Amino acid sequence: MQPLNLAQVLAEELKSIKGWDVPRDDLETVFRKFHEANLTALCFSGGGIRSATFGLGIVQALAKYNLLEKFEYLSTVSGGGYLGSWMSAWICRERIRKAAIFKAEVEKDKKVTDIEREMQGPIPPISPQLLESLRRIAETKKNNIELSKTQTEELLKTQIGGLYPAQIREFEQELSGRMNQDQIDSALRLSVDEINQLLADPTLGKLGIQVIRQEINCVEVESDVRPTPEPVQLRHLREYSNYMSPRKGLLSADTWTLPAIYVRNFLLNLTIFVPLLATILLLPRFLFLLTDQSASGSLLTTVISALGIITGSLAFGFVISQLPSKSPEKMEGPDSKNKSARTSFWKSETGVLVAGVFPLLLSAILLTTAWAWNYRTKGTLDDFTLLGWLNSYPGLEFFILASAVAFFVGLLPFVIWNKGRGFNLWESGSALLASIFGGAILWLAVEKIFDPPAMSAAFGSRFEAYEWQVYQCLAVPAFLLIVLLAATLYVGLSSLKASDEDREWLARYGGWVLIFCCAWIVLNGLVLLGPSVLHWMFRPLLSANEISWTNVFHTWPAVISTVIAVLSGIISLVGGFSGKSLARPEPVKSKSSTSLFLSFAPQIAAIIFLAFILVGLAFASSWLLNYLGHDAVALYHANVLKDTYLTTLLWMLGVLLVIGIGMGFVVNVNKFSLHSTYRDRLTRAYLGASNPKRNQHTFTGFDDSDNLELHDLEGQRPFHVINATVNLVAGKNLAWQNRKAASFTMTPLHCGSWAVRGFRRSVEYCVSKTSGKALRLGTAMAISGAAANPNMGYISSPVVTFLMSLFNLRLGWWLGNTGPAGSDRDWGGKGHYRFFQKVGPSVAVFPLINETLGRTDENKHFLNVSDGGHFENLALYEMVLRRCRFIVLSDGAADQSFKFGEISNAIQKCKVDLGVDIKFTRGIRIVSRDTDADGKKGSVRFAVAEITYPERVNGKRLKGTLLYMRPAYYETEYTDIKYYAEANLTFPHQSTADQMYDEKQFEAYRGLGFFTMREVFRTVVATSQGDPRDEVDDDLELLFTEDDERRLALYNFFNLKDSGKFRPRAKEDSDSNEVRSAFRQLARTLRRSAH
């Protein structure tokens, strides 16, 4: 089951929106069709509830001016997705509600069994039953009638079926009963073919948005008496403006539920992390026990030494064979039949690590262990003297000879395999001299550094207990560094013959060796020495029988270290959790030391905090091993290291491994994160607002019916595109190594990303095994707003990523790969489901490892998807990709200093990825509230940009227009807004971390959005009337004033129909005249459109 490509996806979107059939195999053709469609898009940016509430005011203003349904696309990201999902859910439910009412009433009328047949031929006499049925439709429009899933799907396939054509027909019959036939316009005669064309007309998909436009604009007032004309869907948003914890207060269950959920999920997350992490931290202990043993005889030491030399030889032979100058192309010429070998696994980075670096590391471990055993048994190198040579330097000749033997053992297979080709005497001689030099340096290190008298002198009697911990920390890295030193000599000696490619390959190989050296020192230092330092700090408290202020005073190192640990933890975790706000790099005018420190503070704090965590876990391991010991004594880490039984350590390793992996099968990485908490509350607040049958649980306050499947939105207008980010921290595209992510979209038709090479249909994507439902709107909305996530696109940091994974600070979601990798079946290809169909990973271990180590890429079976703002925070990118002619953009992201970082980021990505130029030719004259009076002169609330697409017509590149708005406070707003602003000096760009709005805050942002959009309209009207406003160009004026005849006709007719004026009357009156006029215009317009 292959994924869809971008051309297929866009072609199907255009068919859904315009009804056009477009070739699906040519992306260029699809783009040109999108240009011909002259599409308009409404975009809402990220920014949490601030963006959603500011955007709500803009939506209300658009509704007031009857322009809401003019947009074909609704593009949202993060907080803007709250508002967009609220709109889409409301539109969807209105369409289903009207379809359900019509379906039920027609089924009750046994004489009306075939609407299409009734529409054929001359106008038949109307039955009293049908009139009565349609009268009940008008009177019970707010009723909701249950439909089966099949019935609902059938209605949605035809975009609410014959609902409105049937009403048109009946209305025509009603009018004809009171009018002469000559008075009926000939345009009212619609044939069956014309009716069928109208049924499939995409214009009918806008009926849902027309309904909510009327409701938002307070055209209708519900039958119940209430003091405000605001619809219940909007009142619901006000009630849940503090959506995370609706009921405030110290004794509120909502207040305590959030920490209870976090602690539960955090502890479950630790059941996976702690055992696996502890298993890794036990490995240095295991090696220490081996090093600390005294070999009973020299045979075992000899065997270990021989294995060390052999593995070192294998590593050397692999390095020689993989040098670029030794490839088949170089040795056999360009016509070599072995060209594919150059791109084989062993040529890859992973292959080099497996066959080149790991054997060298194993060689270092074996040889340093053998020397430790010899040291404990003999204490000298006398046994390594050969034939009495160099008696003054015992062991030197052995090390030199062993290095030469390792060289020949490694070189011989290469020479035999290639039949002498590629063998160069000068290079081979240089390698031999370098090997001998390395052996001599290794002997010097063993004799002068890791020698008993030297080690005793270095540590003294006080630190004698730690000499072997230090040995294990430094011996292996010292061995590897000596190998690199010998390799450096080889590079210098062979430079006359060796190529630049060879030197570059060896340099990269050396880089990986250095990485392992540093990792070895850090890991062994934290495990073997860190707990001893921690024990020294807390020794007065640990040794005292009771806690007293005197003991606390004497533990000042512990107090200081605790404060440092707590502060570093707060800085790193808060900096990571803030997502796009704190952790995002911002340009600074001054490169002062303070500003530089603050920019790196979260990363520095994260490293310190991680070190404390690892040392603490190592100390806990010592306590547990001491407790499990047969002769447990007072807890001293150095003693525990030496006295632990090897069998006890092996049992502990096995048990921890089983617990970690076993819990990984039980604890779902998606379910037990912060995502579910966040999603459920967003769904209740924004999707539950339009649920007419909401029946919330009396204890929890949630109702699963608030949520919809994403594909339920198919066929309605505007077409909703929910923007998210697929994290590609380990992606292969080097041009993206800073952004570390790509755009990921979720729409009613498809989900996926062109960056992962594929899309999947929403109806079959992420299907729950229990409910059978595909990806749901609430989940998509929450993913798009998952600001805090271990992998966060260009904000990702390795150490912060690890800490956020450990502390379960994850709002993102693991989704099945929509690309080729998602087509595989689970459980090794034997499973029932393909990966793209699964709700999430079955085993949490591998996703957690990939997430923690930053190994997310497009080739894994599951994708890590998070906040769309981690890639582009304005929802503009995907609309530019769809070649929209007009784009209205609300930027509600936090930007108190008005640096316009979000729009700059979007412009840059559109230019680099899509080849589209976006230019504000007149600049952006939106200023902050802190700007002085002179700076505010000429300031406006919006800006207009010209979009230049790469496609050309008659040699000229096609254009588009972007209307850009953002919250700004100029002290000319409504009185209530000014009152709130004076009391809150950071308004209208308060921190995005504030997601709990009160009534005044909600109304201030909503009112500002309405006021901003109204000012845009006023400017457009003034320009159209001759007032020279240079902010507005002809395209923008056209956007708001273009006469869409069909839209106006549908609006006028159905507005009258839904207002109750459409019903049988005994006599002519003004209402019937008004309805008749609207209907005649509708019929003319629809007939022209059909032809």
N, C-alpha and C positions, 0 to 999 in steps of 0.2 A: 504494500500500500504506500505509494509514493506521495510525497508532499506536493502541494501546489506551489507554483512559482509566483513572483510578483505580478507578472502580466496577467495571469489567470485570475488572481485575486482582485486586481483593479478592474478588470473587464466585468467580473460578476458584480462588483459594487456599482459600476455605472449602469448595468442592466437593472439592478434593484432601484436605483435612484431615478433614471431617465427612461428605462424600458428599452434601451438601445442594445442591439446585439453587436458586439465588438470582437474582432479576431483576437484570440487569446494566446497566440504564439509569437506576437511581435510587440515588445514593450514600447517601441517608438510610435507605432500606430495607436496603441492605447493612450499614450500621452497626448497625441493630437486630438483624439476624440474627447479627452477630458478638457482640452482647450475649447473645443467647439461647444461643449456643454455650458460654458460660462458659470461654473459652480461658485457658490458662496459658502463661506464657513464661519462659524462662530466658535471662538477658542477661549477657554478659561484656564488660566495658569495654575501652578501650584502655589502653596501658601496657607494650607490648612483651612480652617473655618473662616479665616479672614478673607481669603480669595473667594470661597463659596458664598459668603454673605454679601461681599461687595458685588459679586457677579449676579446675585439675586436681584439687587436693585437695577442692574443693567437689563436683566431679563424683563422686569416689570416695565421698564421704560420702552423696550422694544414692543412689548405687548400693547402698551398704551397707543403706540403709533402704528399698530397693525402690521408690524414687520417681522414678528417672531417666526412665522412659518415660511419666510422667504429664504431661510438658510437650508441648503441641502445637507451640510455637514455640521455636526457638533463634535468638536475635538476638545478633550479634557485631559488634564494630568493632575495627579495628586489632589490637593484640596479643591481644585476646580472640578474634579470628578465627583465630589459630593453633590454639587449642584447639578452637573450633567446627568448623573444617575437618578437624581430626584426627578428631573424633567422627563427622562426617558421612561422611568417606571410609571409616572403619571400618564404619559401619552399612551403607553402600552395598555394600561388598565382601562383607559377611556375607550380605546378601540375594542377591547375585548368586551367591555360592558355593553356598548351599543350593539355589537354583534350578537351577544347573548340575548338581549331583549328582543331584537328583531327575530332571531331564530325561534325563540320560544313562542312569540305571538303568531308567527306564520304557521308553526306546527299546530297551534290551537284551531286555526281556521282550516277546516278540512277541505273547503272548496278551493283554497289557494295552495295547490301542491306543486306547481311548476311555474315559478316566476317568469322564466324565460319564455315559456309557451304563452303566458298571459300577455307578454309584451309584444307578441307577433300580431300581424294583421291589423284590422281596424280596431278602434277603441271599443272594448266590450263594456256592457253596462256594469256598473260597480255594484258589488253585493253589500248589503247592510252589514254582514258579518265582517268584511274586510274594513269597512269604514270604522266599525266599532273597535276592531283590533288596532288599527292605526291611531285611533283616538286614545286608546289605552297606552300605546307606545309613548305618545306625547306626555301623558299625565304621569306615567311611571318611569320616567327616564332615569331616575336615580335608583331604581330597583336593580338587583343583581341576581341573575339566574345562573345556576350551576350548569356547566357544560362538561362533557367528557373531554379528555385530551384530544381524542380523534376529531370530535366536532369542532373544537377550537382550532385545531390545525387546518381543517378544511376551510373554515371561515378566513383564517389568516392567509391561506394560499391565494385567495382572490382579493386580498386586502379588504376585508369585511364584506366579501361577497356582493350580493345584490342589494345591500341595504339602501344606499342612496338612489340608485336607478329605480328601485321599487317605489320609494317615496316620491320620486319625481313623477312616475307614472300615475300613482294614486292622486297626487296633487293636480296633475293635468286633468284627471277625470273629475275631480271636485270642481275645478274651475269651469270645465266644459258644461257642467250641469247648470251653471248660472250665466253662461255666456253663449252668444250665438257662435255657430261654427265659423262664420266669416271673421269673427273677432279674434279667433285663435291664430296666432302667427304660424306660418308654415314651418318655421324653425323647430316647432314642437314635435314634428313628425320624425321620430328616430327609428331607424330600422333595427332589426335584430343584430346585424353585423356591427352597426354603430354602437349599440348597447354593449356588445362583447368587447369592442375596443375600449369603451369607457371603463368597463370593469377592470381592465388591465392597466389603465392609465395611472402612472406613478403619482399624479396629482392627488388621487384619492388617499394616498399614504399620508398626506398632510392633515387629514381630518382630525387626528388625535391632537396635534399641536394647535389646531384652531380652537379646539375645546378648551385646552388649558390656557390659551391666550385670552379667551373670554373670561375664564375664571380668575386668572391673575389680575386682569384689568377690571375686575369687579363688574362685568356686564350683567351677570346673573347673581341674584341673592337667593340663598337657600330658603326653603319654606319656613324653617324654624325661625323664631324671632330671636335676634341677637344684636348686640350694640355695634358690631363691626361688620362691614361687608366683605372682610377678608376671607378667602376660601379656607376650608379646614386644612388643606394640604400645606398652606403657608403658616397657619396658626400652629400646626404641629412642629414646624421648624423652630418657631419661637419657643415652644415648650421644651424642645430638646437642644437648645443652643449650647447648653453644657452637656454635650452628648455622651461624654465618657462617664460622667457621674451626675445624672439629672437632679437627684435630690442631695443637696449639700448638707453639711453638718457632721459634727464629730460622731454622733450616734446614728448616722444614716447608714443603712446597709450598703448603699451604692459606694460610699466612701471606703468601706472596709473590704468590699468585694474585690476591688482592683488589686490591692496588695496580697489578698488571699490567693487570687489566681496566679499572680506572678510567683509567689513563694512556692506554690504547688508545682508549677511548670519548671521553675528553676531547680528544685530538688530532683524532679524526674530527669531533667537534663543532666544533672550531676551524676546520676546513676549510670550514665553512659560515659561521661567525660572523665570523672575521677578514676574509675577502674582502669580505663585505657591509658590515661596519663600516668597513673601510678605504675602501670606495667612498664612503660617506657623508662620511668625514673628508677625502676629496680634493676634495669640492665647494667648500669655502672656498678651496682653492688655485686651483681653476679660476677662481673669481670674482676672486681676487687678481690672477691673470695678466691678466684683462681690465681690471681697474682700473689695473694698473701700466703698461698700454700707453699710448703717446702717439698720439692720432689724427692721421692724415696730413693731414686737412683738416677744415673745420668742418661739412661736409655730414653726415658720419656722426654727429657730435655732435648736430646738429640733429634728425636722424631719431630717435636714441635719446631725446632730450628730448621730441619729439612723442609717441612711443610711451608714454613715462612719463606724460605728461599725459592721454593717452587712457585708459590702464588705470586711472589714478586717477579719471577721470570715470566710468568704468564702475562702479567700486566705490562711488562716491558715489551714482550713479543707483540701484544695487541697494539701498543702505541706505535711500534715500528711499522706494522702492517697497515695501519689506518692513516698514516701520513699521506697527504694529498699527492706527493710525488711518487708514492708507491701504488696508486690506483691503477686499474687495468687500462684506463684511457691514456695515462702517462707512459706506462710501460709497453703497451701494445699498439699505441697510436689511436687516432680518432675513429678508426674503423673497428675497434674492439667490439666483440660480441658480448662483453661483460659490462656494458655501460650501466645496466640496471643496478649493478652492485654498488655504485656510488650513492645510490639513494636507499640502500637496504637498511634494515633495522640497526645493524652494527655501525652504520655511518651516522645515525641519529644521536641526539644528545642523550637520550635514554640508554641507547646501546653502549655509548662510551662510558656512561656511569656504571652500567652493569658489568661490562667486560674489561674496563680500563681502570676505573677509580676504586671500585669495591675490592677487587683482588689486591690492589696496592694497600688499601686500608687493612684488609685481613692479614696481609703479610706483616704490616707494622704491628698489629695486635699480637700475632703469634711470636714474632721475634722479641718484642719487649717483654712478653710473658715468659719466654724461655730464659731471657737474661735475668728476670726477677727470680726465677727458680734457682738459677745458677748462683746468683748473689746470696740467696738464703742458705744454699747448701755449701758452697765453697768460699764465696766472698772474693775470689780472684779470677783472673783470666789464664791461670797457669795451664789449665787443661786444654786451652785453645792454642797452645804453642805447637808449631809443626816442625819436627826434625831439628829442634834447637835453634832455628833461625831467629835472629833479632831477639835474643834472650833479654836484652835490656828493655824491650817493648813487647811483653808477652801478649799474644793474641793479634798483633797487627798483621802478621802475614796471613793468619786465618781469615780476617775480615777482607783483606785485599783479594785473596784467592776465592773466597765465597762470592764476592762481587763480580769477579771475572767469570766464575762458573755460571752465575745468574745471567750474565750478559750472553754467554754462548748458548745456554739452554733456551733463552728467549728468542735469540736470533735464528737458531737452527731450523725450527719449523717454517719460518718465513722463507728462508733460502730454499728449502726443499720444495715447498708448495709452489713457489714461483720459478723453480728450476734455474735459480741463479739470477733471474732478471730482477732489476731494481737494486741489486747488491752493489754498493759503492764502497771501494776500499778506504777512501778518505773518510767518509761518513762513519763507516764501521770502526775504523781506528779511533776516531774522535769519541764514539760512543763507548769504546773499551776504556780509553783513558778517563772519561768522565765517570764510568763505573768504579774504576780503581780509586779515583779521587773520592767518590762518595763513600767507599768502604773505609778509606783512611779517616775521613771526617767522622764516620760513625764510630770507629774505634776510639777516636779522641773523645767523643761525647760520653761513651761508656766508661772510659778510663778516668776522665777528669771531672765529669759532671755527675753521672749516676753511679758513683763509686762510694762504698761505705764511708771512708774517712771524709770525703768531700761532702756527702749528705749530712753526716753527723755535725760537721763544722758549720754547715749552713743552717741547720735547724736547732742545734743545741739540745740539751737534755729536756728543756721545757716543752719543745715542740717535736720531740722525738716520735710521739704517737702519730704525728700527721705526715711523716716523711713518705709513707707509701701512698697516701692519698695524693700528695703532690706528685709523686712519681707517675701515678696513673693519669693524672691530669696533663702532664707535660711530655711523657715519654713518647707516646704515639705521635703527637704533633711534631716533636723534635725529629723523629725518624722521617716523617713526611717532608719536613723542611729541608733535611739533608738530601733527600731525593731531588727536590726542586733545585737545590744548590748544584748538584751534579748535572741536572738537566740544563741549568744555565751555562755551565762550562761547556757542555756538548753544543749548545746553540752557538756559542762563540767560536769553538774550534771548527765546526762544520759550516760556518757561514760562507766559505769560499765555494762550496758546492750545493748547499741546501737552498731551497726556494723560499720566497716570502710566504707562500701558502703554508709550508711546513712550520715556519716560525710562528705564524698566526695560530695554527692548530695547537701547537705545544703551549702557547701562551694561554689559550682558552682552557686547555687541560690543566694547566697550573692554577688557573683561577678556581676551578672546581676543587682542586686539592686544598687550596687555601680556605675555601668555604668549609670543608670538612675539618680542617685544623681548628678553626674558630669555634665551630659547633661542638667539637669534642671538648675543648677547654671549658666552654661555658656550661655544657651539660654535666660533665664530671665535676667541675668546680661547685656548681649549685648543689649537686647530690652528695658529694663526699665531704666538702668543706663548709657549705652553707649552713647546715644544721648545727655544726659546732659553733659557728659564730652566733647563731640564734640562741643556742643554749647558754653561751657566755653572757649574752645580753639579759636573759631572763633567769640567770642562775640564782639570784637571791630569792626570787619568788618561788622557783621550783624546789629549792632546798629547804625553805622555811616551813615550819609546821603550821603557821598561821599567817594570814595576810595582815600587815600593819603598815602605817604610813612610813615607818623607818625603812621597811623592806622596799616599799614603792620608791622612796627617795634614792635608795642605792641602785635602783634599776633605771637610772636616767638614760642609759643607752637604749633600753627597751622602750621607754616612753618616746624618745626622739624617733626611733625607727618606726614605732606604731603610728605616730603622727605623719611621718613621711609616707608610709604605706597607705594610710587612709586618704591623705590629700592626693597622692598620685592616682589612687583608684577613682576618686571623684572626678578629677580632671580628665582622665582618659575615658571613663565611661560616659560622663556627661558630654564630653567633646564628641564621642562617637555617636551617642544617642541623638544628639542634636541634628544629625544628618546633614542637611544642606546649609544649615546656618553657621555653627561654630567651626565645623571641620572643613568647611569649604575655603580654599585659598582665595584671598582677596588681594588685589593690588594695593600697595601702600606707597604713599608719596615719600615717606622718610624711611630710609634703611637703617634706623637706629638699632642699637643692640637690644633695646627693650622690645621693639616691634618684632625683631627677628626671633627673640626668645619666645614671645607670645605665640608666634606663628608655628613654632615647633613644640610648644609646651605639651599638647596632648600626646605627641609621639614619645617625647622624653618621659613623661609621666607614665605612659603605658609600659615602657620598658622596665621602669623601676617597679611598678606594681606587679608585672608579670614575674619579675625575679623574686619578689616577696612570696607570691603564690607558690612558685615551684619549690622554694626553700621550705616553706611551711608544709607543703605536701610531702617533701622528703623527710622532714622532721617527724611528721605523723607516721610515715612508714617505719621510721626507727622506733617510735613508741610501740607500734603494733608488733614489730618483730621482737622487741624486747619483752613485750607482754606474752608472746607466744613461745618465747625461749624456755627451755627446760630449767635453766638456772638463772632466771631473770634477776637482775640487780638494779641499782639506781641507774636512771637513764643517762648514759653518756654516749653520745653518738659514735665517738671513736671506738669505744668498747663494743657497741652493738655491731659495727661494721666487721670487727674481727671475730666476734663470738657467735655470730649467726650461723646456724647449721645450713649447709647447702641444700639439704632436703626440705627444710622449712621454707627457704627462699623459693625453691622450685614449686612447692605446693602453693605458696602465695601468688606466684606468677600465674599459675594455671587458674586458680580461683578468680583472680581479678580479671583475667582475660575472658573467662566464661561469663562472668557477671556483665562486663561491658558489652560484649557482643550479644548476649542474651537480651539485655534491656534494649539494645538497638533494634531488635526484632519487635519488641512490645511497644516501646514509646515512639509514637509517630512524630517525625521531625516537624511536620506542618501543624498537626493538631495541638501539640504541647509547646507552642510558642506564643508570643504576644499577638500574633496575627489574628487568631480567633477572637480574642477579647476585643481587639480593635474593630474587626469586621462586624461582629454581632452588634456592637453599639452604633456603628455607622449605619448599618442596615435598619436598625430600629428607628433611628432619627430621620434618615433621608428616604429610604424605600418604604418604610412603614407609613409615611405621611399620606400616601395615595392608596393605601390598602383599605378598601371600604368594608371588608369583612374581618378587620383586624380583631383577633380574639387572643390577646396576650395572656400568658400564664400569670395567674394571680400572685405567684411568689417571685418569679424571676423578671417578669415584665417583657419577655420576648415572645415572638410569634414567628415560626418558620415560614409562614405564608407571606411575610413581608418581602421575602427575597423572590427573585425571578431568575429563570434561566436566561443567559445572555442571548441565546438565539430566539427567545420570545420577542425580541425587539425587531426582528426581521420584517421588512416591508413598511416601516413607519418612517416619518420624517420629523426632525432631521436625522440623518444616519450617524449614529454615535460611534466615535472612534476613541477608545480609552487607551491612553498612552502609558507605557511602563518601560522599564529598563531590564534588558537581559545582561547580566554581569558576565564579562569575559576577561576576568583578571589574568588568566593564563592563556589568552587568545594568541593566535599565531601572527595576527596582523600587527606588525611593528608600528605602523602609523597610528594605531589605536592604543599604544601602551600607556599613554597618559589618561585617556578617557576610560579605558578598561571596560567598555560597555558598548551596547548598541540599542537602537530603538526596538521596542517590542509592543505590538498593538493587539488589542482585543476588541472585536467588533461583532455585531449580530451574525455576520457571515463567516468570519475567519479569525484565527488567532495565530500569531507567529511573527517572524522577523526575516527580512531578506538577508540579514547578516548571518543567520544560522541556516540559510539555504532552504527555507521552506515555511509553508503555512498549513494549518489544518482547519477543517470546517468546525465551527463552534458547536454545532449540534452533536459532534462525536468526539469532542475534546474534553479531557479531564472529567470523565464520567464516573460518578459515585457508584460503588458496588451495592451499597445499601438502598439508596433512593432511586438509582437509575437516571439521575439528573446530570446533565452536562454542566460545564463551567457556569457559575451563577454570577449575576450582576453584582451582588454584594461582594463576592470574592474578588472580582475584577476591580471594583472600586477600591477595595482595601489594598490590593497589590499595588495599584497605581499610586496610592498614598503612603506606601511603606517607607517612610523617611529614614527610620533607624533600621539598619541592617548590617550584618558583618561585612558583606560585599556591597559597596555603594558606588560602583562606577569609578569616576575619576577621584572620588573622595577616599577610596579604599587605601588602608594602611595595614601592613602585615601584622604588627603587634596589636593594634586596635581591633583588627579583625578577629584575632585569636581571643582577646578578652571579651568581645561582644558575643562570640559564639559560646564561650564558657559561661557567661552570665545570662545566656538565653535572651539577649536583647535583639530579637529578630522579628520584624514586621513583614518581611518578604515571604515568598512562597516558592517551593520547589515544584515546578510544572514539568510535565513530560516534554521532551525535545520535539519541537515542531518540524525539525529538519529530518534528514535521512536517518540519523541515529535513533529517532523516535519510532521508526517503523519496525525495529526489532521487537521480538516478543520477550517478556520477562522470564525469569528463572532459566537463563541459558538457552532461550529460544523454545522452551517447552511449555511456557505458560499460556494461559488463555488470552491475556490482554497484551496489547502492544503498549509500549511505554507512553506514547502520546495520549492514550486513552486513560491512563491511570491518574488518580487524584494526586498521588505523590509517591515517594519512594517507600518500598515495603520494609527496607532495612535502613535505619537512621545512621549507621556507622559511616558508610561511605560518603553520603552527602555532608555529614559533619566534618569529616576529614578534608574533603574538597573545599568546603567553605572556610574552615579554619586555616588551611595552608594556602588559600588563594589559588586553588587549582580549577576554578570554574572556567569552562570554555564551551564551544559550540559542538564538541564531539562527544560529550557525556550524554548518557541516556536521559538525564534530567537537567533542566535549566534553572538557575537561580535568578528569579525575577523580583524586582523591587521597584521603588518609587521612580516614576518616569523622570522626575527632576534630577536623578543621578546621571541622566544623559542630557535631557533638554527640558526645561521647566516651564515652557510656555505653550506646549501642545501645538506649536507652529510647524515644526519639522515635517510632520506627516501630511499636513494640509498643503505645504509647498510641494511635497512629493506628488500629491494628487492634482497639481497644477490648477489650484483654485484661482479664479479671477479676482474675487473679492474676499478678503479675510478681515473679520472684526475680532480684535484680540484684547482681552482683559488681563492685564498683568497685575495680579494681586500678591506677588511674592514680596517678602520683606526686603526693603532697600531704603533704610532711613537716610542714608547719605546720598541717595540718587546717583549711584554710579552706573546704573543700567547694565549690570553684569549679566542678567538673564537674557535680555534681548541681544546683547553682544555675543553671548555664547550661541544662541540660536542662529544668528546671522552667519557666524563663522562655520558652524556645522552644515548649514544649507549650502554655503559656498563650496566647502571642501568635498562634501559627499554627493551633492546633487547638482553642482554647477550652476546654482541659482544665486543671483545678486539681489540683495535687499538694501536699498539706500534711502535714508531719510534726507531727501534733497534740501529740505528747509530746516533740518536739524530737529532736535527734540527739545522743546521749550517747556517741559514739565519740571517744576522746581520744587524743592523741599520746603517745609514750613519754616525752617530756620533761615531761609534766604532773606536778605534785607529788602527793604521796599524798592530800592532801585533795581535789584535783581529780579523782582517779581513783575516789573513792567514788561508787558508783552508776553507774559507767561500764559499758557493755555493748559487744558486738561487732556489733550490728546495730540497725537502726531500722525502724519501720513507718510508712508514709505512706498516707494515704487519697487515692485518685484519684477525682475527681468529673468525670464525663463530661457533655457538654452535652445528651445525649438524656434524655428524661423518660418516666416511666411513672407514670400517675395523678398527674401534677403534680410528682413527685419525680425529681430527677436521679439517674441510675444511677451506682453506685459501683464501685470496684475497690480492690485492695490491693497495695501495693508493699512487698516485703521488701528492705531495702537493707543490704548488707554491704560492709565494706572491711577491708584488713589493718590490724591494730592489735596492739601488743605491750604486755602488761600484766604480764609476768614470772610468769605462771601457766601457761605453755605447757609442752609436752613438753621434756624435758631437752636433747635435741639442738638444738631451736630456741633455747632460752635460751643455750646455749653459743655458737651462731653469732651471736645478737643481741648478746651481750656483746663479741664481737670486732669487730662491725660496728655502730657507733653509729647509722648512718642507716637500718638495717633497721627496719621492712619497707617503707621508701619510698626505696630507693636510686635513683640517677638512671636515668631511662629510656634515657639514652645508653649505659648498660651493657647490652649485648645478648649478652654472652658469659659465661654462667653456668658455674661449676664444680660439682662434685658436691654439695658442702656447701650452696652457695647454692640450687641447685635443690631439694634436699630440705627446706631450711628454709622456703621459700615454699610448697612442696606440703604439707608438714606443717601449716603455719599455716592454709592453706585448709581442710584436713580438720578441724583443731581448731575453727576458726570455725564451720563448718557443724554440727559435733557439739554445740557450745554452743547453737546455735539449736534443735536437736532437744531437747536437755535442757531448755531453757526452755519449749518447747511442751509436752513431756510433763509437766513440773512443773505447768504451768497446767491441763492437762486433768485432773490428779489433785487439783486443788483448791488448789495452791500459788499464792497471789496474785502473779503476775508481770505488772506493768502494761505490760511491753513487748509483750505478745501480746494481740491482740483475737480475737474469735470467727472472723473471716474467715481469719486466719492459722492458727488451730487447724484450721479446716476444710480448709485447703490441705494439711495434712500428715496428717490423720486421716480424711478422707472415704473411705468404702468404695466403691471402684470394683470392682464384682463381676466384670465382664468382665476387667479388667486382672489381678485376682488369679487368676481361673480360668486364663487363658492362661499366666500366669507359672508357676503350680503344675504344669500339665500339661507345658508344653514344657521346664521345668527338669528334670522327671523324664525326659522323652523324650531330651533331649540328654545327660543324665548316664549313659546306657547302660542304664538299668533297663527300657527298652522293647525287649524282644527275646523271641522264643519260648522258653518254659521248659517243662520236662518236668513240673513239679509246681507246686502253689501254694506261694508263700512270702510273706514280708512285703513284698518289693518289689512283687510283683504286686498285692497288696491295696492298697498305697499308690498304685500307678499307676491301678488300677481306680477308686479313690475320686476321684482327681484328674480322671480322664476323665469320670466320671459328672457331676461338678460342671461341667466344661467344657461338656458337651453340653447340660445344662439351661440354662446361662447363654446359650450361643449361640442356642439355640432361642428363648428369650424375647426376645433382642435382635433376632432376625430378624423377629419379629412386632411 
